[in-house]
Amino acid sequence: MSNMRQITREDILPFEDYASTRRERKKALMSVKKDRRMEVGPHATFYFENYETMWNQIHEMLYIERGGEEQIPDELAAYNPLIPQGRELVATIMFEIGDPDRRAKVLATLGGVEETVFINVGGEKIMGVAEVDVDRTTEDGKASSVQFVHFPFTDAQVAAFRSADVEVTVGFGHESYAHNAGVSPAVRAALAGDFD
């Protein structure tokens, strides 16, 4: 299921079927997400998405909002673009700061941060490409606390990513948030499954 590329209407469970298995599914998803998550710097967390995480997200939205059949096309349109398409990784990046005043102050310094995100594979930078559904930086330069970013890989970069002796880091090149972190072997193994 992890390397499927699109969720269709036929993949959506009836509300009652999902509701009756929701607790078990959420528990199982926690173990999947554990190796698809990375903290970078003091505030940012990368959640690398795939078919399974998006399938669950769609079902959660349908469960919470209870919009029924009419809601399904909107959820498919919103979340299908976040499923990796064979030569990319896709991350939801969240700036997680509990205090609202502090969060507003930090985000006010991070305008354009989505344009500086990268994955470095053996010294070669793969720049992130932010989703263009909405502008993630306001006119006054404040960044959104949630960013959706695609990382397009070449075949050679995929091979290097899969090679255990090549260093891989994830980070930002923003003047106010120039942090990076090494990708652990467990995370690399999980993300390698996103490639064809």
Secondary structure, DSSP 8 states (H G I E B T S, - for coil): -TT-----GGG---HHHHHHHHHHHHHHHHHHHHTTEEEETTTEEEEE--HHHHHHHHHHHHHHH--GGGGHHHHHHHHGGGS--BSEEEEEEEE--SSHHHHHHHHHT-TTGGGSEEEEETTEEEE-EE--SS-SB-TTS-B-SEEEEEEE--HHHHHHHH-TTS-EEEEE-BTTB--EEE--HHHHHHHHTTB-
